[in-house]
């Protein structure tokens, strides 16, 4: 697909501030009046996070076509902080205004920002997600779950195995390379929502990659049904003629204005984790166990811990599953508390976090496995964790 990019990128256009403000007002009205709004995003939504686009003047494909190396600094997708545009979409989702999101991006920032799994089709995959080739179980990783492509880009094996009991199948990445079919169910849902939508907002996409680019076109062709297509991109797209409103601007410039006019606050990005602590107490033998692991909001296994250490225990567990066996009287030795020190991958400089887990319920259900879920939130701006025990 890089071969289809022009050697000289099309000039990027920027609306004058007063025109951009007027168009933001028009878009805000369309959003407030819509009954089924969808958004379609491309690489342009992530450029302000330090992730390069493809067809811009310094885009990945433009540089490749020109035989140039990138000189500007970029940010790893694991360290990138979701942009104001990402967070605006989360706010629209939470306000009930955004019904569905269709994304061409595989940087994982939409899911990380707070878009719910059931509200998004990641048509080109997610570099932090892998699945089992045998049973289909999915996993979210706080590291790149992408194959090394030692033989071919179509060999998606990541080198890991499924952790489901009795499976041990081969795990494969979810990245869609050129020439490969889009994932069937996400593609079906994207088309379904496009056929229902009365408003589709395109943010930062050249709309040149098929068949993903057909999604906004479905809405644009339904003008007679009063469906509206709005495109925000710095360069022209092949379906500009279908747009009811065309905006030449950075996506952040537009979305910040739109949210102000809607009166909807754009939230600060907080890295959210769900931590499960499972404890089994055996008061008779005083031999107990604790298992610690992560789950995504839809209970997909999530790997975000580097190590777990239990106070009173010399061992530091550095590999999943984080299972620790320990001995002692609960009252005398532990004071009915487990103190767990969690070490994270540290992509955002997260400090270690201590979880103090109460053993009262585990003791009352002696011999039974007792599970508790902690909601963790890390704010990269102030470097602080917040912890809540989910009831």
C-alpha positions in Angstrom: 0.0 0.0 0.0 3.0 2.3 0.5 3.5 2.1 -3.3 0.2 3.9 -3.8 1.3 6.9 -1.8 2.5 9.9 -3.9 6.2 10.8 -3.7 5.1 14.4 -3.0 2.4 14.4 -0.4 -0.7 16.6 -1.0 -0.4 19.9 0.7 -2.2 20.0 4.1 -4.9 22.7 4.5 -5.8 24.5 7.6 -9.1 26.4 8.1 -8.9 30.0 9.4 -9.9 30.1 13.0 -13.2 31.9 12.5 -14.2 29.4 9.8 -13.2 26.5 12.0 -15.2 27.9 14.8 -18.3 28.2 12.6 -17.9 24.6 11.4 -17.4 23.4 14.9 -20.7 25.0 15.8 -22.4 23.3 12.9 -21.0 19.9 13.9 -22.0 20.4 17.5 -25.6 20.9 16.4 -25.5 17.8 14.2 -24.2 15.8 17.1 -26.8 17.1 19.6 -29.6 16.4 17.0 -28.4 12.9 16.0 -30.0 9.7 17.2 -27.3 7.3 16.0 -23.9 8.9 15.6 -20.8 6.9 14.6 -17.2 8.0 14.3 -14.6 6.7 11.9 -10.9 7.3 12.8 -7.6 7.1 11.1 -3.9 7.8 11.8 -4.5 11.5 12.0 -6.2 11.2 15.4 -3.0 9.9 17.0 -0.4 12.3 15.5 -0.5 14.7 18.4 0.3 11.8 20.6 3.6 11.4 18.7 2.6 8.5 16.5 3.2 9.3 12.8 0.6 9.2 10.1 1.1 7.5 6.7 0.3 10.0 3.9 1.2 13.4 5.4 4.3 15.3 4.4 6.2 13.3 7.0 4.1 10.2 6.9 5.5 6.7 7.0 4.6 5.9 3.4 5.6 9.3 2.1 9.1 9.0 3.6 9.4 5.4 2.2 8.4 6.6 -1.3 11.0 9.4 -1.1 13.7 7.1 0.3 14.1 9.3 3.4 14.6 8.3 7.0 12.6 9.9 9.7 14.4 12.6 11.6 11.7 13.7 14.0 11.2 11.9 17.3 8.2 9.6 17.6 6.5 8.0 20.6 6.0 4.3 21.2 2.3 3.3 21.1 2.8 1.8 24.6 3.9 5.2 26.0 1.6 7.4 23.9 -1.0 9.3 25.9 -4.5 9.4 24.2 -5.1 12.8 22.6 -7.8 15.3 23.4 -9.7 13.8 20.4 -9.5 10.4 21.9 -10.8 11.6 25.2 -13.5 13.7 23.6 -14.8 10.5 22.0 -14.8 8.9 25.4 -16.9 11.8 26.8 -19.3 11.5 23.9 -19.6 7.8 24.5 -20.3 8.3 28.2 -22.8 11.0 27.4 -24.7 8.6 25.2 -24.0 10.7 22.1 -21.5 8.4 20.4 -23.2 5.0 19.6 -20.3 3.3 17.8 -16.6 3.8 16.9 -14.9 2.3 13.8 -11.1 2.6 13.8 -8.4 1.9 11.3 -5.8 2.4 14.0 -3.9 -0.5 15.6 -2.2 1.6 18.3 -4.6 0.6 21.0 -5.2 4.2 22.2 -9.0 4.0 21.8 -9.3 1.1 24.2 -6.8 2.6 26.5 -8.6 5.9 26.6 -11.8 4.3 27.8 -13.8 3.3 24.8 -15.8 0.2 25.8 -15.1 -3.1 23.9 -18.7 -3.4 22.8 -18.6 0.1 21.3 -15.7 -0.3 18.8 -14.6 -2.2 15.7 -10.8 -2.1 15.4 -10.8 -3.1 11.7 -7.1 -3.3 11.4 -6.4 -4.9 14.8 -4.7 -3.8 18.0 -1.0 -4.3 18.6 -1.8 -5.0 22.3 -4.3 -7.7 21.6 -3.8 -11.4 20.7 -6.0 -14.4 20.4 -5.8 -18.2 20.5 -5.9 -19.8 17.1 -7.6 -22.9 18.5 -10.2 -21.7 21.1 -10.5 -18.0 20.1 -9.7 -16.7 23.6 -8.4 -13.1 23.5 -5.7 -11.5 25.7 -4.8 -7.9 26.3 -1.1 -7.2 26.8 0.7 -4.2 28.2 3.5 -5.0 25.7 3.4 -5.4 21.9 1.5 -8.6 21.1 2.8 -8.7 17.6 4.8 -11.4 15.8 8.4 -10.9 14.8 7.6 -11.7 11.2 10.8 -13.7 10.8 9.3 -15.6 7.8 6.4 -13.5 6.5 4.1 -10.8 7.7 1.3 -13.3 7.3 2.7 -15.5 10.0 1.0 -14.0 13.0 2.3 -16.2 15.8 3.5 -14.3 18.8 5.4 -17.1 20.4 3.0 -17.4 23.3 0.5 -20.1 24.3 -3.1 -19.9 25.4 -3.5 -20.0 29.2 -7.0 -21.6 29.1 -7.2 -24.9 30.9 -6.7 -27.8 28.5 -6.0 -25.6 25.5 -2.4 -24.3 25.2 -3.1 -23.2 21.6 -0.9 -20.9 19.6 -1.5 -17.2 20.2 -1.6 -14.9 17.1 -1.6 -11.2 16.9 -4.6 -9.3 15.6 -2.9 -7.0 13.2 -4.4 -7.0 9.7 -1.8 -6.7 7.0 -2.4 -5.6 3.4 -4.0 -8.3 1.4 -5.6 -9.9 4.4 -9.4 -10.0 5.2 -10.8 -7.8 7.8 -12.0 -9.5 11.0 -15.5 -10.7 10.1 -17.5 -9.7 13.2 -16.0 -6.3 13.7 -16.5 -5.6 10.0 -20.1 -6.7 10.1 -20.8 -4.6 13.1 -19.2 -1.5 11.5 -21.4 -1.9 8.4 -24.5 -2.5 10.5 -23.9 0.7 12.4 -23.1 2.6 9.2 -26.4 1.5 7.7 -28.2 2.7 10.8 -26.3 6.0 11.4 -27.8 9.4 10.8 -24.3 11.0 11.4 -20.8 9.8 10.7 -17.8 11.8 11.7 -14.5 11.0 10.1 -11.4 12.1 12.1 -7.9 12.0 10.6 -8.4 9.5 7.8 -7.4 9.8 4.1 -10.2 7.3 3.3 -8.0 5.5 0.8 -7.6 2.1 2.4 -10.2 -0.5 1.3 -12.5 -2.0 2.4 -12.5 0.0 5.6 -13.1 3.2 3.8 -16.5 1.9 2.6 -17.9 2.4 6.1 -18.2 6.3 5.9 -19.2 6.0 2.3 -22.3 4.0 3.3 -23.4 6.9 5.4 -22.5 9.5 2.8 -24.5 7.8 0.1 -27.6 7.9 2.3 -28.1 11.7 1.9 -31.7 11.2 0.8 -32.3 9.5 4.1 -31.0 12.6 5.8 -27.8 10.9 6.9 -24.9 13.3 7.4 -21.2 12.7 6.7 -18.7 15.0 8.2 -15.0 14.7 7.3 -12.1 16.3 9.3 -8.8 15.7 7.6 -5.9 17.9 6.5 -5.8 16.5 3.0 -8.6 15.7 0.5 -10.3 12.3 0.5 -11.9 10.4 -2.4 -15.4 10.8 -0.9 -15.3 14.5 0.0 -18.2 15.0 -2.5 -20.5 13.0 -0.2 -19.7 15.1 2.9 -22.4 17.5 4.3 -19.6 19.3 6.2 -15.9 19.3 5.2 -13.3 20.5 7.8 -9.6 21.0 7.1 -8.0 21.0 10.6 -6.1 18.9 13.1 -8.6 16.7 14.8 -7.8 18.1 18.3 -8.5 21.7 17.0 -11.9 20.7 15.9 -12.9 18.4 18.8 -11.9 20.8 21.6 -14.1 23.4 20.0 -17.0 21.0 19.5 -17.0 19.8 23.0 -17.0 23.4 24.4 -20.0 24.2 22.3 -21.8 21.0 23.4 -21.0 21.8 27.0 -19.4 18.4 27.5 -16.2 18.3 29.5 -13.2 16.4 28.0 -11.9 14.1 30.7 -8.2 13.9 31.7 -6.6 10.5 30.7 -6.4 8.1 33.5 -4.8 4.6 32.9 -7.4 2.2 34.3 -6.7 -1.4 35.4 -8.9 -4.1 37.0 -6.9 -6.2 39.5 -8.2 -9.5 40.8 -6.9 -11.0 44.1 -7.9 -14.6 44.8 -7.2 -16.0 48.3 -7.6 -19.4 49.7 -7.2 -19.9 53.4 -6.6 -23.2 55.2 -6.8 -22.4 58.9 -6.1 -26.0 59.9 -2.7 -26.3 58.2 -2.0 -22.6 58.1 -1.1 -23.0 54.4 -2.7 -20.4 52.3 -2.4 -19.1 48.7 -3.0 -15.9 46.8 -3.2 -15.4 43.1 -3.1 -12.0 41.4 -4.0 -11.2 37.8 -5.6 -8.5 35.6 -8.9 -8.4 33.7 -10.1 -5.9 31.1 -13.6 -4.4 31.5 -15.1 -7.3 29.6 -13.2 -9.9 31.6 -10.6 -10.5 28.9 -7.3 -11.5 30.6 -5.1 -8.4 30.8 -1.3 -8.6 31.4 0.0 -5.3 33.0 2.1 -6.5 35.9 5.8 -7.1 35.9 6.0 -8.6 39.4 4.1 -9.3 42.6 5.7 -9.5 46.0 4.0 -10.5 49.2 5.2 -9.0 52.4 6.4 -11.7 54.9 7.5 -13.8 51.9 10.9 -13.6 50.3 9.8 -14.6 46.9 9.1 -12.1 44.2 6.9 -13.6 41.4 8.0 -12.2 38.0 6.0 -14.4 35.7 2.3 -15.1 35.2 0.5 -16.7 36.8 1.3 -14.6 39.9 0.6 -17.3 42.4 2.1 -17.2 45.9 1.8 -19.9 48.6 2.4 -18.8 52.1 2.1 -20.0 55.7 1.2 -18.5 59.0 -1.5 -17.7 61.5 -3.8 -15.0 60.0 -4.2 -13.0 63.2 -0.8 -13.6 64.8 1.5 -13.4 61.8 -0.4 -11.4 59.3 -2.8 -9.3 61.3 -5.6 -10.4 59.0 -4.0 -8.4 56.2 -2.1 -9.3 53.1 0.3 -6.6 51.8 0.9 -7.0 48.1 3.5 -4.9 46.3 2.7 -4.6 42.6 5.2 -3.6 40.0 3.9 -2.5 36.6 5.4 -2.4 33.1 6.2 1.3 33.7 5.4 2.7 30.2 4.0 5.8 31.9 6.5 5.8 34.8 4.0 4.1 37.1 5.4 3.7 40.6 4.9 0.5 42.5 1.6 0.2 44.3 0.8 -1.5 47.6 -2.5 -3.3 48.0 -3.6 -4.1 51.6 -6.1 -6.9 51.3 -8.4 -7.8 54.1 -8.5 -11.6 54.9 -11.7 -11.6 57.0 -13.9 -12.9 54.3 -11.4 -15.6 53.2 -11.2 -16.8 56.8 -14.9 -16.9 57.1 -15.1 -19.1 54.0 -12.2 -21.3 55.1 -11.1 -23.7 52.3 -13.0 -21.8 49.6 -11.5 -19.6 47.0 -12.5 -15.9 47.6 -12.1 -13.3 44.9 -12.0 -9.5 45.2 -11.6 -7.0 42.4 -9.7 -3.7 42.8 -10.2 -0.8 40.4 -6.9 1.0 39.8 -6.4 4.4 38.2 -3.1 6.0 37.4 -2.9 9.6 36.4 0.3 10.3 34.4 0.0 14.0 35.1 0.4 13.8 38.8 2.0 10.3 39.1 -0.5 9.1 41.6 -2.6 5.9 41.9 -6.1 5.7 43.1 -7.5 2.3 44.4 -11.1 1.2 44.9 -12.3 -2.1 46.1 -15.2 -3.1 43.8 -18.2 -4.3 45.7 
